[in-house]
Amino acid sequence: MTTFPAFPGPVVELTALSKDYHGLRPLRIEKLNLAAGELVAILGLDQPMAETFVNLVTGATLPDRGEVRVSGRPTTAIDDSADWLAVVDRFGIVSERAVLLDALSVIQNLAIPFTLDIDPPPDDIRERASLLAREVGLREADWLRSVSELDAAGRIRIRLARALALDPDVLLLEHANAGLPADAALAVGADIRRIASRRGCALVALTAAPQFAAAVAHRVLTLDPASGRISEQHRKWSLFRRA
């Protein structure tokens, strides 16, 4: 398996990127650099574009033009499935595409990144799952409930915990706030920002909601889909209104 030594430059670099995903236009990104520990939100990508972005950054698909680099290494240099899995393990992905097992408990779902022996999980795995549940703000009273009983915010917190399980270098949020009421989205965003900052992992949040973007990230960027140019949002958002 490929090992990744410490790299002094950006953890993710996208340059002159273009990928046709059969949308209205290709996904284009002129330039994007993500430093280690940097928390960035990007407005302007709809859900199909966001999925394409995540697949490109993790090496699941390759660009038609341009380049994606992870810690200085282009994704075109990935040799085989073991090499690719080593790259993917560097990312934690929070997405509705991440399947939750609704009939199982919160703790059982959080044990899955560590083992498939979840009925019941071994004591050491249960402890690791409990630590994750506590870290992401899941109430202890809910840990033994089935996932189907949780609200949308609870399900996002489970996906966040699963994304954090293997200590990723980068968190990727793929419209993680979709379907949440505004107040719940802001609370989840603030918690994600706090957790990522404490862990020292970088973050890219792809969202259509400026207030969620401001809650979850230090920098809010906007993509112009036609040109691929990314600009910084200088408007400041309060919790309830635009300032």
VENGINOR-V22475 format. One record per pair of residues at least 12 apart in sequence whose ideal C-beta (glycine too) atoms are under 10 Angstrom apart, sorted by the first residue. I is the first residue (numbers start at 1). J is the second residue. If there is no record, write none. Layout:
((I & J) (I & J))
This chain:
((1 & 80) (1 & 82) (1 & 83) (1 & 85) (1 & 86) (1 & 89) (2 & 73) (2 & 77) (2 & 78) (2 & 79) (2 & 80) (2 & 82) (2 & 83) (2 & 84) (2 & 85) (2 & 86) (2 & 87) (3 & 86) (4 & 70) (4 & 71) (4 & 72) (4 & 73) (4 & 86) (4 & 87) (4 & 89) (4 & 90) (4 & 169) (5 & 71) (5 & 72) (6 & 36) (6 & 71) (7 & 36) (7 & 69) (7 & 70) (7 & 71) (7 & 72) (7 & 73) (7 & 169) (8 & 36) (8 & 71) (8 & 72) (9 & 33) (9 & 35) (9 & 36) (9 & 69) (9 & 71) (9 & 72) (10 & 32) (10 & 33) (10 & 34) (10 & 35) (10 & 36) (10 & 38) (10 & 69) (10 & 70) (10 & 71) (10 & 72) (10 & 202) (11 & 33) (11 & 34) (11 & 35) (11 & 36) (11 & 37) (11 & 38) (11 & 69) (11 & 70) (11 & 71) (11 & 72) (11 & 90) (11 & 91) (11 & 169) (11 & 170) (11 & 201) (11 & 202) (12 & 32) (12 & 33) (12 & 34) (12 & 35) (12 & 36) (12 & 38) (12 & 40) (12 & 57) (12 & 58) (12 & 68) (12 & 69) (12 & 70) (12 & 71) (12 & 90) (12 & 91) (12 & 169) (12 & 170) (12 & 172) (12 & 202) (12 & 204) (13 & 31) (13 & 32) (13 & 33) (13 & 34) (13 & 57) (13 & 67) (13 & 68) (13 & 69) (13 & 70) (13 & 71) (13 & 72) (13 & 73) (13 & 74) (14 & 29) (14 & 30) (14 & 31) (14 & 32) (14 & 33) (14 & 34) (14 & 53) (14 & 56) (14 & 57) (14 & 63) (14 & 66) (14 & 67) (14 & 68) (14 & 69) (14 & 228) (14 & 230) (15 & 29) (15 & 30) (15 & 31) (15 & 32) (15 & 33) (15 & 63) (15 & 66) (15 & 67) (15 & 68) (15 & 69) (15 & 74) (16 & 28) (16 & 29) (16 & 30) (16 & 31) (16 & 63) (16 & 65) (16 & 66) (16 & 67) (16 & 228) (17 & 29) (17 & 30) (17 & 31) (17 & 32) (17 & 53) (17 & 56) (17 & 57) (17 & 63) (17 & 64) (17 & 65) (17 & 66) (17 & 67) (17 & 68) (17 & 228) (18 & 30) (18 & 63) (18 & 64) (18 & 65) (18 & 66) (18 & 228) (19 & 49) (19 & 52) (19 & 53) (19 & 55) (19 & 56) (19 & 61) (19 & 62) (19 & 63) (19 & 64) (19 & 65) (19 & 66) (19 & 68) (20 & 52) (20 & 63) (20 & 64) (20 & 65) (21 & 48) (21 & 49) (21 & 51) (21 & 52) (21 & 53) (21 & 55) (21 & 56) (21 & 61) (21 & 64) (22 & 48) (22 & 52) (23 & 46) (23 & 48) (23 & 49) (23 & 52) (23 & 225) (24 & 46) (24 & 48) (24 & 49) (24 & 225) (24 & 226) (25 & 49) (25 & 225) (25 & 226) (25 & 228) (26 & 49) (26 & 52) (26 & 63) (26 & 64) (26 & 65) (26 & 225) (26 & 228) (27 & 45) (27 & 48) (27 & 49) (27 & 50) (27 & 51) (27 & 52) (27 & 53) (27 & 55) (27 & 56) (27 & 63) (27 & 64) (27 & 223) (27 & 225) (27 & 228) (28 & 49) (28 & 65) (28 & 66) (28 & 223) (28 & 224) (28 & 225) (28 & 226) (28 & 227) (28 & 228) (28 & 229) (29 & 42) (29 & 45) (29 & 53) (29 & 56) (29 & 63) (29 & 66) (29 & 68) (29 & 223) (29 & 225) (29 & 227) (29 & 228) (29 & 229) (29 & 230) (30 & 66) (30 & 223) (30 & 224) (30 & 227) (30 & 228) (30 & 229) (30 & 230) (31 & 66) (31 & 228) (31 & 229) (31 & 230) (32 & 53) (32 & 57) (32 & 68) (32 & 204) (32 & 221) (32 & 223) (32 & 228) (32 & 230) (33 & 69) (34 & 57) (34 & 70) (34 & 170) (34 & 202) (34 & 203) (34 & 204) (34 & 219) (35 & 202) (36 & 71) (36 & 169) (36 & 170) (36 & 200) (36 & 201) (36 & 202) (37 & 169) (37 & 170) (37 & 196) (37 & 197) (37 & 199) (37 & 200) (37 & 201) (37 & 202) (37 & 203) (37 & 218) (38 & 170) (38 & 196) (38 & 201) (38 & 202) (38 & 203) (38 & 204) (38 & 217) (38 & 218) (38 & 219) (39 & 171) (39 & 192) (39 & 193) (39 & 196) (39 & 197) (39 & 201) (39 & 202) (39 & 203) (39 & 204) (39 & 205) (39 & 216) (39 & 217) (39 & 218) (39 & 219) (40 & 202) (40 & 203) (40 & 204) (40 & 205) (40 & 206) (40 & 213) (40 & 216) (40 & 217) (40 & 218) (40 & 219) (40 & 220) (40 & 221) (40 & 230) (40 & 232) (41 & 173) (41 & 189) (41 & 193) (41 & 203) (41 & 204) (41 & 205) (41 & 206) (41 & 207) (41 & 209) (41 & 210) (41 & 212) (41 & 213) (41 & 214) (41 & 215) (41 & 216) (41 & 217) (41 & 218) (41 & 219) (41 & 220) (41 & 221) (41 & 222) (41 & 233) (42 & 173) (42 & 204) (42 & 205) (42 & 206) (42 & 207) (42 & 213) (42 & 217) (42 & 219) (42 & 220) (42 & 221) (42 & 222) (42 & 223) (42 & 230) (42 & 233) (43 & 205) (43 & 206) (43 & 207) (43 & 208) (43 & 209) (43 & 210) (43 & 212) (43 & 213) (43 & 220) (43 & 221) (43 & 222) (43 & 223) (43 & 230) (43 & 231) (43 & 233) (44 & 206) (44 & 207) (44 & 208) (44 & 221) (44 & 222) (44 & 223) (44 & 224) (44 & 225) (44 & 230) (44 & 231) (45 & 174) (45 & 175) (45 & 206) (45 & 207) (45 & 208) (45 & 222) (45 & 223) (45 & 225) (46 & 175) (46 & 206) (46 & 208) (46 & 225) (47 & 95) (47 & 96) (47 & 97) (47 & 174) (47 & 175) (47 & 178) (47 & 206) (47 & 208) (49 & 206) (49 & 223) (49 & 225) (50 & 95) (50 & 172) (50 & 173) (50 & 174) (50 & 175) (50 & 176) (50 & 178) (50 & 204) (50 & 205) (50 & 206) (50 & 207) (50 & 208) (51 & 95) (51 & 96) (51 & 97) (51 & 174) (51 & 175) (51 & 206) (53 & 68) (53 & 172) (53 & 174) (53 & 204) (53 & 206) (53 & 223) (54 & 91) (54 & 93) (54 & 94) (54 & 95) (54 & 97) (54 & 172) (54 & 173) (54 & 174) (54 & 204) (54 & 206) (55 & 174) (56 & 68) (56 & 75) (57 & 69) (57 & 70) (57 & 75) (57 & 87) (57 & 91) (57 & 93) (57 & 170) (57 & 172) (57 & 204) (58 & 70) (58 & 75) (58 & 84) (58 & 87) (58 & 88) (58 & 89) (58 & 90) (58 & 91) (58 & 93) (58 & 170) (58 & 172) (59 & 73) (59 & 74) (59 & 75) (59 & 76) (59 & 77) (59 & 78) (59 & 83) (59 & 84) (59 & 85) (59 & 86) (59 & 87) (59 & 88) (59 & 90) (59 & 91) (60 & 75) (60 & 78) (60 & 84) (60 & 87) (60 & 88) (61 & 75) (62 & 74) (62 & 75) (62 & 76) (62 & 78) (63 & 75) (63 & 76) (66 & 228) (70 & 87) (70 & 88) (70 & 90) (70 & 91) (70 & 169) (70 & 170) (71 & 87) (71 & 90) (71 & 169) (71 & 170) (73 & 87) (75 & 87) (88 & 166) (88 & 168) (89 & 166) (89 & 167) (89 & 168) (89 & 169) (90 & 166) (90 & 167) (90 & 168) (90 & 169) (90 & 170) (90 & 201) (91 & 163) (91 & 166) (91 & 168) (91 & 169) (91 & 170) (91 & 171) (91 & 172) (91 & 201) (91 & 202) (91 & 204) (92 & 113) (92 & 159) (92 & 160) (92 & 161) (92 & 162) (92 & 163) (92 & 164) (92 & 165) (92 & 166) (92 & 167) (92 & 168) (92 & 169) (92 & 170) (92 & 171) (92 & 172) (92 & 173) (92 & 196) (92 & 199) (92 & 201) (92 & 203) (93 & 159) (93 & 162) (93 & 163) (93 & 168) (93 & 170) (93 & 171) (93 & 172) (93 & 173) (93 & 174) (93 & 176) (94 & 156) (94 & 157) (94 & 158) (94 & 159) (94 & 160) (94 & 161) (94 & 162) (94 & 163) (94 & 164) (94 & 171) (94 & 172) (94 & 173) (94 & 174) (94 & 175) (94 & 176) (94 & 177) (94 & 188) (94 & 192) (94 & 203) (94 & 205) (95 & 156) (95 & 159) (95 & 163) (95 & 172) (95 & 173) (95 & 174) (95 & 175) (95 & 176) (95 & 178) (95 & 206) (96 & 155) (96 & 156) (96 & 159) (96 & 174) (96 & 175) (96 & 176) (96 & 178) (96 & 179) (97 & 159) (97 & 174) (98 & 155) (98 & 158) (98 & 159) (98 & 160) (98 & 162) (98 & 163) (98 & 174) (99 & 112) (99 & 159) (99 & 162) (100 & 112) (100 & 147) (100 & 148) (100 & 150) (100 & 155) (100 & 158) (100 & 159) (100 & 162) (101 & 118) (101 & 146) (101 & 147) (101 & 148) (102 & 146) (102 & 147) (102 & 148) (102 & 149) (102 & 150) (102 & 155) (103 & 146) (103 & 147) (103 & 148) (104 & 118) (104 & 119) (104 & 146) (104 & 147) (104 & 148) (105 & 118) (105 & 120) (105 & 121) (105 & 129) (105 & 142) (105 & 143) (105 & 144) (105 & 145) (105 & 146) (105 & 147) (105 & 149) (106 & 129) (106 & 130) (106 & 132) (106 & 133) (106 & 138) (106 & 139) (106 & 140) (106 & 142) (106 & 143) (106 & 144) (106 & 145) (106 & 146) (106 & 147) (106 & 149) (106 & 150) (106 & 154) (106 & 155) (106 & 157) (106 & 158) (106 & 161) (107 & 120) (107 & 121) (107 & 125) (107 & 126) (107 & 127) (107 & 128) (107 & 129) (107 & 130) (107 & 132) (107 & 133) (107 & 138) (107 & 142) (107 & 143) (107 & 144) (107 & 145) (108 & 120) (108 & 121) (108 & 125) (108 & 126) (108 & 129) (108 & 143) (108 & 144) (108 & 146) (108 & 147) (109 & 129) (109 & 133) (109 & 146) (109 & 147) (109 & 155) (109 & 158) (109 & 159) (109 & 161) (109 & 162) (110 & 125) (110 & 126) (110 & 128) (110 & 129) (110 & 130) (110 & 131) (110 & 132) (110 & 133) (110 & 136) (110 & 138) (110 & 143) (110 & 147) (110 & 158) (110 & 161) (110 & 162) (110 & 164) (110 & 165) (111 & 125) (111 & 126) (111 & 128) (111 & 129) (111 & 130) (111 & 132) (111 & 162) (111 & 165) (112 & 125) (112 & 129) (112 & 162) (112 & 165) (113 & 125) (113 & 128) (113 & 129) (113 & 132) (113 & 161) (113 & 162) (113 & 163) (113 & 164) (113 & 165) (113 & 166) (114 & 126) (114 & 128) (114 & 129) (114 & 132) (114 & 165) (114 & 166) (115 & 128) (115 & 129) (126 & 143) (128 & 165) (129 & 143) (129 & 161) (129 & 162) (129 & 165) (130 & 143) (131 & 161) (131 & 165) (132 & 157) (132 & 158) (132 & 160) (132 & 161) (132 & 162) (132 & 163) (132 & 164) (132 & 165) (133 & 157) (133 & 158) (133 & 161) (134 & 161) (135 & 157) (135 & 160) (135 & 161) (135 & 164) (135 & 191) (135 & 194) (135 & 195) (135 & 198) (135 & 199) (136 & 154) (136 & 156) (136 & 157) (136 & 158) (136 & 159) (136 & 160) (136 & 161) (136 & 162) (136 & 163) (136 & 164) (136 & 188) (136 & 191) (136 & 192) (136 & 195) (137 & 153) (137 & 154) (137 & 157) (137 & 160) (137 & 161) (137 & 187) (137 & 188) (137 & 191) (137 & 192) (137 & 194) (137 & 195) (138 & 150) (138 & 153) (138 & 154) (138 & 157) (138 & 158) (138 & 160) (138 & 161) (139 & 154) (139 & 157) (142 & 154) (142 & 157) (142 & 158) (151 & 180) (151 & 181) (151 & 184) (152 & 177) (152 & 178) (152 & 179) (152 & 180) (152 & 181) (152 & 184) (152 & 185) (152 & 188) (153 & 177) (153 & 179) (153 & 180) (153 & 181) (153 & 183) (153 & 184) (153 & 185) (153 & 187) (153 & 188) (153 & 191) (154 & 184) (154 & 188) (155 & 179) (155 & 180) (156 & 173) (156 & 176) (156 & 177) (156 & 178) (156 & 179) (156 & 180) (156 & 184) (156 & 185) (156 & 188) (156 & 191) (156 & 192) (157 & 188) (157 & 191) (157 & 192) (159 & 173) (159 & 174) (159 & 176) (160 & 173) (160 & 176) (160 & 188) (160 & 191) (160 & 192) (160 & 195) (160 & 196) (161 & 195) (163 & 176) (163 & 192) (163 & 201) (164 & 192) (164 & 195) (164 & 196) (164 & 199) (164 & 201) (167 & 199) (167 & 201) (168 & 196) (168 & 199) (168 & 201) (168 & 202) (168 & 203) (169 & 199) (169 & 200) (169 & 201) (169 & 202) (170 & 196) (170 & 201) (170 & 202) (170 & 203) (170 & 204) (171 & 192) (171 & 195) (171 & 196) (171 & 199) (171 & 201) (171 & 202) (171 & 203) (171 & 204) (171 & 205) (171 & 216) (172 & 202) (172 & 203) (172 & 204) (172 & 205) (172 & 206) (173 & 188) (173 & 189) (173 & 192) (173 & 196) (173 & 203) (173 & 204) (173 & 205) (173 & 206) (173 & 207) (173 & 212) (173 & 213) (173 & 216) (173 & 217) (174 & 204) (174 & 205) (174 & 206) (174 & 207) (175 & 205) (175 & 206) (175 & 207) (175 & 208) (175 & 209) (175 & 212) (176 & 188) (176 & 189) (176 & 192) (176 & 205) (176 & 206) (176 & 207) (176 & 212) (176 & 216) (177 & 189) (177 & 192) (177 & 205) (177 & 207) (177 & 208) (177 & 209) (177 & 211) (177 & 212) (177 & 213) (177 & 215) (177 & 216) (178 & 207) (178 & 208) (178 & 209) (178 & 212) (180 & 209) (180 & 212) (182 & 209) (182 & 211) (182 & 212) (182 & 239) (182 & 240) (183 & 239) (183 & 240) (185 & 207) (185 & 209) (185 & 211) (185 & 212) (185 & 215) (185 & 216) (186 & 209) (186 & 211) (186 & 212) (186 & 214) (186 & 215) (186 & 216) (186 & 237) (186 & 239) (186 & 240) (187 & 215) (187 & 239) (188 & 212) (188 & 215) (188 & 216) (189 & 205) (189 & 207) (189 & 209) (189 & 211) (189 & 212) (189 & 213) (189 & 214) (189 & 215) (189 & 216) (189 & 217) (190 & 212) (190 & 214) (190 & 215) (190 & 216) (190 & 239) (191 & 215) (191 & 216) (192 & 205) (192 & 212) (192 & 215) (192 & 216) (192 & 217) (193 & 205) (193 & 214) (193 & 215) (193 & 216) (193 & 217) (193 & 218) (194 & 216) (196 & 216) (196 & 217) (196 & 218) (197 & 218) (203 & 216) (203 & 217) (203 & 218) (204 & 217) (204 & 221) (205 & 217) (205 & 220) (206 & 223) (207 & 220) (209 & 237) (210 & 222) (210 & 233) (210 & 235) (210 & 237) (210 & 242) (211 & 237) (211 & 238) (211 & 239) (211 & 240) (211 & 241) (211 & 242) (212 & 237) (213 & 233) (213 & 237) (214 & 233) (214 & 235) (214 & 236) (214 & 237) (214 & 238) (214 & 239) (214 & 242) (214 & 243) (215 & 237) (215 & 239) (217 & 233) (219 & 232) (219 & 233) (220 & 232) (220 & 233) (220 & 234) (220 & 235) (220 & 236) (220 & 237) (221 & 233))
